[in-house]
Amino acid sequence: MSRLAVLSLHTSPLVQPGSGDAGGMNVYVRELVSSLAQVGADCTVYVRRWADDLPGTVEVEPGFRVVHVPAGPVDLAKEQLPGIVDEFTDRVGALLVAEPVDVLHANYWLSGVAGHRLKHELDLPLVSTFHTLARVKAETGDFEPQSRIDAETAVVACSDIITANSVTELHELVTHYNADPARIEVVPPGVDHAFFSPGSRHGARVALGLPGGPLLLFVGRIQPLKGVDVAVRTLDRLHMDDARLMIVGGSSGNEGDREIERTHRLIDSLDLTDRVTMVPPQPHHVLSTYYRAADVCLVPSRSESFGLVALEAAACGAPVVASDVGGLRTLVDHGRTGLRVEGRDPCDYATATRMIIEDEMLAASLSVRASEMATSYTWSSMAHRLARVYDTVRRQAPVDCMA
């Protein structure tokens, strides 16, 4: 049995995805650690305490616990978190001295910085998963500070294994960070097929109280990176008076509230108020009903290391129209399991969306093949692969660096 310390400094697996800093990474950590516990690993997730009333430890299930670590004021914005990484690392280090583990697994660059230091101080192997990369985001216009780029570079250089969510992310790590391909394992996330599976579109719409007509769906945090503005403009360019768009998610990051305001202004300016519904973040398993109700799920992100929304939609048989970036290139097999769009032009998204809505045979084919593709992605298989990774890094000489 491996004893595993999972570092998730900035966001908790216990928080509902879709708002704040909670998104696909929350689902990733929660489902992965649960599956690891079920295959015999003993896992503790270390999260920064983000509210005063949180218990010190939450026993989620046998072999899976979450520890809330005091580090800085509870109401810090994500952009302020680099200033408390050392305090978080000190406290986690003390806990690990008292209760030793075999492997560190850091998620996101902030946790990577903590994991890098703990690796050297406690002589532990370090597995790193970045989820997003600063240099990749910068390519698409999202500003990231040089301090983050420098930190990611150092963590990449000293990680014993880096897990990439897709082959595209592997290439990005090599190209942008000079990562050693021999120390990268492509381990894609999974999907919970007990919840995310094909079902009745009519039944889903009745359950949600939705009218007839084509339904476009956007699921995700409301921030510029995710491209909700493209989804709204796609509805406008579709020129189908009975088509509707449903946006499920909440604001995220410094730009989140402003992005929601911009989205409302855009909806009003395009006279789409009666045809766009904004829904607050939903419990994760409830999203399956929204996916089943949709004719098309739009994923117009500027960058995605994987694209969990696209996988969940596919598992429910909802055809996906996605941007031609990152892990979406792996998940969305163009013309077979969905359609990919190059660039950011809403007219191109509308053309792809219209093809699916107006061609019932194409829509049915995409739906069936997408759900078949999704069956190969399971959290259990991911956990088994990572268990082997942990066993390997425990037994081999650690990667060293000058840090």
N, C-alpha and C positions, 0 to 999 in steps of 0.2 A: 504494500500500500504506500503510495506517494503522499507525502504531506506537502501541500501546495499553498503558498501565499500569493493570492491574486491581488495586485495593486490596481485600484480604480479610484484614484484620488478625487477626481472632479465630479463624478456622477455615480449614483448608486443603482445596483440591480433591483432594488426594492421600489424605485421611483417609476411611476407610470410614464412610458415613452410618449413623445409627441409635444412636450412643452419644456421650456427652460433649456437646460443642457441635456435633457433625457431624449435619447433617440435609439438608433439601431445598436449602438454600443451597449446600452442598458440591457436590451434583449440578448445581445451576444453574451455578455457576462453572466446574466441570470441563467440562460438556457445551457450554456456551456458548463458552468459550475455544477448545475443540477445533474447534468448527464455524467460529468466526471465523478460526482459523488455516487451515482448509481453503478459505476463500474469499479468502485472500490477506493477512489482517492479521498483523502481527507482535506477539505478545502476551506480556507478562511479568506474572505474578501475584505480588504482594508479600504475603507472609504472615509473621506474627510467628513467630520460632523457638520451637517448643513442646517440643523435646527436644534434649539435648546432642549426640546422635549424628547429627543431620540434616546432609546436605551443604549447602553454601552455595547451590548452584543445581542444580535437577533439570530436565534437558531431557526434557520429556514426549513431544513430537513436534515436527516442524519447525514453527516459528512459535509454539510454546507451551512456555514454561518457567515454573518456580516458583522464586522467590528467597526463602530463609528469612532474615528480618531480625532480628538480635539486638535485643531490647527487653525489659528486665526479666528476672527469674528465669523459667526455662522452665515452672515448675509453677504459675504464677499462675492462680487461678480467674477465670472470665469476669467476675465482679463486680468484680475488682481491675484489670481492663484499662484503665479510663479513666485510671489513674495513669501508664500508660506510653505513651499516645498521642503525646505530644510527642516522646519518644525515638524511637519508630517513625517519626514524620513526619520528624524530623531525618535519620535514616539513609536513608530512602527518597528524601528530597530530594537528598541527596548523590549517590545512585546515579543519579537522573534528570538531575542536572547533567552527570555523566560520560557518560550514555547517554540523550539527550533523547528524548521521546515527543511525540506529537501531541495525545493526549486522555487524561484521567484518567477511570476508571470505578470509583466507590467502591461497595462492597457492605456494607450494614448501617450503623448510625449511627456506630459507632466509626471505621470507614473513612471515613465521610462527614466527620467532624471533621478527619481527616488530609488528605483530599482538598480540603476547603475551604481549609485553610492553604496547601497546595501550589499550588492554583489561583492564589492571589494572589502567592505568592513566585516562581513559575515562569512566570506569565502563560499558564496552560493552561486550556482549556475543561474543565468538570467535568460528567460524567454521573453521576447518583446513583440507586441502587436500594436501597430500605430493607428490603425483605423482611418486616419487622414494624414497626409504629408504636406508640410508647409510649402515645399517647392512646387508640388503639383497644384496646390490651391493658388499659388502666386501666378502660375501660368494662365489661369482663367480669370484673373483680376481680383482675387481675394487677398488683401494685404495680410501678411504675417511677419512679425518682427524677426530681425536677424538672430536675436537671442534664441528663438524657437528653432530656427534652422540649424544653428550651431549645436544646440542641445540634441536635436535629432541625429545629427551627424555623429556626435560622440556616442550616443546610445547604440546606433547602428554598428559602429566600429567595435563595440565591446560586448554586444549581445552574443550569447552562445548559439542561440537560434532565433531567427525572426520568422514569425508566421505571417504570410501574405494571404489576403482573402481571395486573390485571383492571380492568374498569370500576368495580367496587366500590371498589378501592383508589384509583383516580383521585378518586372522590367523597370518600373519606376524607381524602385529601391536601388537597383544596379546603376541605372543611368544618372539619377540625381544625387545619390549618396555614396556611390562607389561601393555598394554592399557586395560581399562575397556570395555569389550564387550558391555555393556549397553549404552556406549557413542559413539559407532561406527555405522554408517549407511552405508550400501552397496548401493551406487548410481552409477551404471555404466554409462559411457558416451553414447552418441548417435551417429547417423550418419544422414547426410542430404540426404534423399532418393530422393529429387528432382534432385540431381546430381548423387548420387551413387546408381545405379540400373542396373539390367542386360541389356545387349544390344548385338549388333552384333559384334562378334569377328572379322569377316572379315572386317566389316565397320571400326572398330577401327584401324585395321592394315593399311587399306588404308589411313585413316586420318593421321596416324603417318608415313606413307611411309615405312612400314616394309615389309620385304620379308616373304615368307612362311616358314614352319618348326616350330618345337616346340619353344616356347618363355617362358623363365623364367624371373621373374620380382623381383627386390629388390627395395623397396621404403623406404627411411629413411635418417637420417643424417649419414655422413661417420665418424664413431667413433668406437673404438674397441667394445664397448658394443653391438652394433647392428649386428656385425658378418658378415660384407660384405665379409670378406675373406672366410667364410664358403660358401657363395653364389657362389663365383668364383670357389672354389674348387669343389662344387657340379656340376657345369657345366662340369668341367674336368672329374670328376668321372662318369658322365652320359654316356660317350662313345657314343654319338650321334652326328655325324659330322654336321648335319644340325640344331642342337639346338643352340639357342642364349640366352644370358643373357643381360637384360637391367637394369642398375643401375640408379635410379632417386634420386638425393639428393646432398647435398654439405657438406663441412667439418664442424666440430663442435668441439669446445673446444680446449684445448692445444694440444691434440693428433690428431685433425682433419686433418691438412695439412700433418702431417707425415703419417696418415692412408691412405690418398689419394695417397701419394707417394708409400707406401707399396703395395697398391692395384694395381697401375700401374706396379710395379715391378713383382708382383705375376702374373698378366695377361700376361706380356711379358715372364716370365719364363715358363709358361705353354703353350706358343704359342697359346694364345686365343685372340690375338689383333683384329682379324677380326670377332670375334664372341661375343665380349663384347662391349656394347655401354654405355658410361657414359653420363648421361643427367643432366644438372643443375637443381636446384630446380624449380618446376613448380607451377603456381597458384593452390591453393588447389582443386578447382572444376575441373581443367583440368586432375587431376590424374585419374579421372574415366575412361577416354579413355585408359590410360595405363593399368589399371586393366582389362578392358574388352578385351584388346588385348592379355592378357597373358594366357598361358596354366596352369601355376602354379605361385603363388606368394609365394616367400620364406621369412620367418620371423624367422631368426636364432639368435635372440637376446639372450644374456646371462641372462638377466632378463627383465621382463616387468610387471609393475603393472596392465596394462590392455592390450594394444596392438591395438591401433586405426587402424593401417595399416591393420591388419588382419580383423577387422570388415568392413572397407571400401572395401577391396577386396571381402569379402564374400557378401556384399551387391550388388556388381557388378557381382556376379556369378563366380568369379575366385577362383578355388580350392586353398587352403592354405596348405603349408607344413611349420610347425612352431615348434620351440623348446618347449619342455615340461616344461615350467616354468610359474610362476606367473599367470596373468590374461588370458594368452593364453590357459591355461587348461580349462577355462570356455568358451572362445570364440570358440575354435576348439574342437568339439566333435569328437574324433578320430574314423575314419572310417565312420562317418556320415556326418559331414560338412567340414571335412578336415583331415589331418594326422599330428600327433605330433611325434616328434623325441626326444628320450632321448639322452643326451650327445651332443658332438660337432663334431662327426665324419662325414665328408662330404660324405663318402661312404653310410652312413645311410640316409642322405638327398637325395642322388642320387637314392637310392633304392626306397624311397617313391615317389620321383618325377617321376621316370620311371613307377611306378605302375599306376599313373594317366595318363601319356601321352600315355601309351600303351593300356590302358583299357578304351575305349570310354564310356562304360556303367557306370563304376565307376566314371569317370570324370563328366559325366552328372548328376549322382545322387548326388555327392558332391556339384556340382554347384547349383542345384535346392534347396537342403536342406540348403545350406549355405545362399542363398539369402532369403529363408523363415525365417531362424533363425534371420537374421539381421533386419527383419521388426519389431521385438519387441524392438529394440534399437532406441529410438528417443530422440532428444534434448528436445522436448516438454514435454515428460513424465518425463525426468530428472529434468526439471525446476519446474514442478508441485511438484515433491517429495521434492526438495530442498526448495521450497517456504513453504512447511509444516514444514520442519526442522527449517527454520528461525523463523517461527511463534512460534514453540515450545520453542526454546532457548530464545526468547524474553520474554516469560511468566514464565519461571522457574528460580529458584535460580541459580546464576552462580556457576560454579565449581571454587574453590579457590585453591591457592597453596602458597608456601612460597616465591615466587619470588617477 
